[in-house]
Amino acid sequence: NALLPDLSEDGSTLAVASYPSSTTIAIYQLSMGSYTLTQTISPSTTIGALTLAPDASALAVSDAAVQTIIYGWDSSTSQFVVAPSMPLSVACQSLAASSQSSSGATTITCASSSSSPIYSLVNSMGSLSLSTPIMISGSYTAAAITPDGSTVALSGSSSTTIASATSGSTIATISEGAASAAISSDAAAVFLGDPIFGSNFKGRAVWYDS
């Protein structure tokens, strides 16, 4: 019984939250054509948002109300380990993570009802350090990030902000809100989904091309 599944880009790692309790995360690894349970994580909170980095370098979860917990991959133990100073006192409605950069940093963006943080998780030989170099102002419910961690899309009730993940500067503003968002790897296209659009609650999706 799985909820909020996320899969690494190559399909080798799968992370899912339990259902209906939503209090544990199961990590599966693909081997010889089948998935095997390799780790169970209990973050001691209900899981309302989950993201797995495309290269499985990081995992982040939030209860979407009070706190967020970030994990990094430890290749020596082949397990996700919790980053220092967890949990974070921020409620992420949605999470998105990039792959590791050449400097060893994984960028994690959080859509929050207050200012939305962009975290940098550095994994140096299994030693994790976390910083928050960027804050994006505004109230957002959906987050997406390019695989290289350069650009984020944050969407709220009435608009969407495309911003640099390294400087926080706004690249574009789209006058369309959404409950979910996706951004292409070159940041040239943004896809927004709204399941309750209009008074008759019929969903729609909007695609923008720069």
Disulfide bonds with the S-S distance in Angstrom:
Cys92-Cys110 2.08
